[in-house]
Amino acid sequence: EAAVAVLYKRQRFTQDIDLLTPIPKQVKEASKDFAIREQLAADWLNNRVVNLDSCKPFGWAECLVPIYEGQNLSLFSVSRKNLLCIKVFSYCDRPEGPAIDLPDILSMEPTPDEIGEACEWTEREARRQRRSKKELNHFRAAMAELKQRLDSQLLGST
C-alpha cells in the first residue's frame, strides 16, 4: 500500500511499510527508535507481507523502481507490472481484498492489457500453489468481478 501511495500519488493511510527482503538488524533497531519517537507501531517497518513469500512474480528483484535515493538510504518498489500482479492476487486471495486492494488497483489506472496480464499471472500463480478447484473457481470469479468493476469505472470516467 505504501508503494501505491508513493508511486501513484494516492492519498491513502497505511499503518506500515512492507519489505520483500530481510531487514538488517541495524535498520530494524533504528526503525524501533523511530517508532517510539514518532508514536508509530513498533512493527511499522516489517517484512511479513501476507501471501507474498511464496508468490513473488518471477524476476521481481531485477525490475525494482527507485522511490528514494539518499546518502545512507535507498528505497525501491516492485515494478508497476509486478505491483499490479501482487494487488490482483491479493484482491482474489483475501476476504478484505475488494476493500483494500480495489482502491489501490483503481489508483494505478491499469489498461485492459495490464489487467489481463495480471489476471493471467494470478491464475498461473494460484495453479502453481496447487490451489483447490474451489479456490481456483473463486479466483476466476473474483478476477471476472474485478474486470467488470474496472470496465464500469472506465466507462464512468469518460
N, C-alpha and C positions, 0 to 999 in steps of 0.2 A: 504494500500500500504506500509506503514511503516513496518508492521509486515512481509510482504513478503520480503522486502528488508533485514530486520534483520535476519529472520529465514532461508531464502533460499539464502543468500549471493548474492542477485541480485543487480547489480548496477542500481539503479532507483532513480530518483528525485521525491520527494514528497513535496508539499508545507505545509503539515500539518500532525498532528498525530490525528487520530480519536479514541476517547474513547467511550466505550459502557456503561459507567456508569456516573452518575453525577460527576461534578468536584467540589471538596471542594473549598470554597471561597478563602482560603489562597493559594491554588495551582493555582487557576485562576489568582489571583493578582500577584503571583510570575512569572507566565508564561508571563504576560504582561510586567513586568520589563525585563525579559529575552528577549522578542521580541524586545524591544527598544534597548537593549544593543547589540543584535546580528543582528539587522536590518531584523527581520522577520515580517510577517504579524501579526497583533495583535491577530488574532484567530488561530494561528498555532497549538494550543492545543485546541481541541474542542470535543464536543460530539453530533454533528449534522449529524451523519453518514446517508447518503441517503438510504432510504428504509429499514433500519435495525431495527428501533424502533419496528416495528410490526412483524419482521420476523427473530428474532434471533433463531438459532437452539435450540431445547429443551435441557435443561441441559448444555448449553454453559458455564455457570459460574462455574460448577463443573469440567470442563475439561481444565482449564487455564494452559498455559505453561509459566514458568518463562523466561523472557528475560533479566532482570537485577534486581539484589537484592543488594541494598546498605544499609548504616546505616539509612538513612532517606527517602529512596525512593525505592519502588519495582515496576517493570513494568512486566506485563503479557500480553500474546496474547491468543486469542482463539486457540483451538487445531487445528491441521492440518486438521482433518476431517471437523470441523466447518468452518474454514477459506476457505476451498475449496468449501463448500456448499454456503457460502456467495458470493464468487467470481463467481461461476456458476450462481447464482441467479442474480447478478448484470450484468453479461455478457448478460443475456437474457432480463433483465428489462430496461436497459437504452441504448439510441442510441449510446453512446460512449463506450459501453461495449466491443466490439471487440478491439477497440484501447487501452483501459485502462486495462481491465480485462484479455484479452487473454495472453498478455505477463506475467502477474502475474501467471496465471494458468500454462502456459508452464514452468515457472521457478520453480514451485513446483514439476515438473516431476511426475504427478499423474499416477497411474496404471489404466488400464481399469476398474478394480473393483472399485477403488476410484471414478473415473468419473461417473461410473454407479450409485453408491450410492448417489453422489452429485446431479446427474440429477433426480433421484427418489425423493430425498428430495425437490428439486426445484419445481418439478411438484406438489407434495403434498402441498407445501407451497403456490404456486400460486392458487391451488384449495381452500385451507383454507382461503385465502384472497378473495375468491369469484371473481376471475378474470373472465372477459367475455370470451365467447367461442373464439372470435377473438384473445384475449390476450393469452389464453391457446395454441391456434394453433401457435401463434408467438413464445411462449416459446419452444414448441416442435420442431419447425423448427430451432430455434437458438441452441437448445441442439444437434440436429442432425448435424448441421453445425459444432458445437464445437467438437463433437466426430470425425467427418471427418477430421477436421484440426489437431486434436491430433494424429489420426492414420497416417496421411501423415507426420507429424513431427516425429513420432516414426520410420516410415519406412525410412525417410531421414537421421536419425541419426545412422542407423545400417549399 
